Amino acid sequence: MKKLMMVAALMLVSIGMYAQNEVGQITLKPMAGVNIATITKAMEQERRVAAIAGVEGEYGLPANFSVSAGLLYSQQGATHYGISMKLDYINIPILLNYYVYKGLAVKAGVQPGFNVSSKIENSSNKAGEYNTNSFYFSIPFGVSYEYLNFVLDARYSCGISTTFSPGDAKNNWVSITLGYKFALK
């Protein structure tokens, strides 16, 4: 029993000692995928399934940590009672990543976003009176797995700012992306 416990402890220590990016290493990751978006306070809505694409850079830190920042074009919104809300943003995720195992990272951070397009139409093709806020702030968190430089990333972004003014509705979305990571330094 003692040997089994020692082996388990050594396995946990070796997992904890693995760092995905070397300290000081800079990597770049072009990525693309799909968003599944909703807007809070909108009951009986259809999620908007749309695209997300961009690039993220990552810098290796000591103790299995890294910090990443990116620039992502993100299509968000929803359909609610025949009103289609197509809201597109440029999001800037700034994340702290912790590698719990070779290639497997958990991540969380902050994400300012800027609205670049708002197309809101009802079923009779008449635009509604909505004032979309130009700045948006959210908290993203998720996991990623890297294999042979390909990175599968899944995140949930929880809206903090309101989407419309006036109003208290917020964007929330799940992003699933595939990227290719390569070292710059």
N, C-alpha and C positions, 0 to 999 in steps of 0.2 A: 504494500500500500504506500509506503514511504517513497519507493522508487517511482511509482506512478505519479505521486504528487510532485516530486522533483522534476520529472519529465514535463509535466503540465506547466510548472512554473518556468522552466527554461523556454518552453514554446511561447509563453506569454511575453517573456522578456525579449526574445528574439523578434517577435512581432512588433513590440513597442520600439525596438531599436531601428527598424527599417525606415528610411526616409526616401520618398519617391523622387524628389528633386534634390540634387546635391546642394549644400549650402552655397548660396551665391549664383546658382545656375538660373539662367533666364530661358523660359520656353515660350513659344507662341502656339496658339491652337485655333485655327479656323474651324468653325462649327456651324451646323445647320440642323434644323429639326422641326418639331411641331409644338405649338402651344394649345392647351385646352383651357379656355378662359371663361370666367363668370364675372358678374357684377353683383355685389352684395345689395341687399334691400330690394332685389327684383325677384319676386316669387314667380314660380312657374316659367322659368326661362330656359332657353336652349343655349348650351355652351357654344362659344365660337371656337372652332378647331381651325387653326391657321398656322402660318409659318413664323419661324424665328431663325435668324442667321446673323453671324458676326464673327468676331475674333476676341480671344482672351489671351493675356500675357500672364505668366506666373513666375514668381521669384522664390527660390528655395531658401528656407530659414532653418535654424537648428531645431532639434528635437521633433522631427517628423512634421513640422509645420511648413506652410508656404502661404504666400499672399498672392491673390490674383485680382486683376482688373480687366474689364472688357468694354466693348462697344457692340451692342446688339440691336438689330432692327427687330422689333417684337410686335406682332399683330395680336391685339386683345379685343375685348368687348363681349357681347352676347346679344341674343334676341329675346325680347320680353313683350308679350301680348302684341305680336305683330310689328314691334318696333325693332329694327335692325340697327345695332350700335357697333360699327366697325371703327375701332380706335387703334391707331398705330403709333408706336413710341420708339424713340432711341433711348435704350436703357444702358446704364453704366454700372454693372455689378462690381462691387469691391468686396472680396470674400477672403476669409481666413480658412485655409484648408488644413485638415489634420489627417495624415495617412495612418490608418489603423492597421493596415496590412499591405503587402506588396500590391500596388496598383489600386487599392481601395481607399477612397478619401471621403470624409464627411466634411461639410462646408456650411458656413453661415456668414452673413454680412449685411451690408446696406446696399440699396440700389436706387439712386436718383434716376428719373426718366423724364423725357421731354416729348410731349405730344406733337407729332408731325402731320397727322391726318385724322380727321373726325368725319365719318360719313354716317349720319343718323337719318334713317328713313322709316316711315310707317308703311303698312301694307298697301296704302293707296299712293305710294311714291311721293308723298309730300314730306319735306324735311320738317322735323319738329323744332321746338324752341329749347335747345340745350346749349349751355355754355360749358364746353369742355375745358377743364383747367389745363394750362399749358405745361405745368410742372407736376410731377407725380413722384411719390416716395414710397418704397416698399422694402420689406425684409425678406430676402431669399435664403432658403436653407435646403440642403439636399445631400446627395451622394453621387460619386462618380467612380467608374472603374476603367482602368487603362490596361490595354493588352496590345502589345506590338505597336505602340504609339497611337493606337486608336482609342478614343475616350468616349465612353457612353456616360452621359450625365443626365440625372433626373433632379429637378428642383421644384419646390413650391414657393411661390412669391406671394406674400401676404401684404395687401395694400394697407398703408398707413394714411396717406393723403386721400382726400375725396376726389372723385372723378369729375363731378359736375359742380358748377356753382350757380345757384345755391343747391344744396343737397348734401346727403351723407352717404351716398353709394360709393363703394370702393372696388377697384379691380383686384381680383385674385386669380392666379393661374398656375398651372403645372406646365413645365417645359421639359421636353425630352429631346436631347440633341446627341448627335454623333460628330466628333471632331477628330482631327489628326494633330498630334502634338510633336513639335520638333524643337531642338535646342538652338538657341542663338549664341549662347556663351557657355 
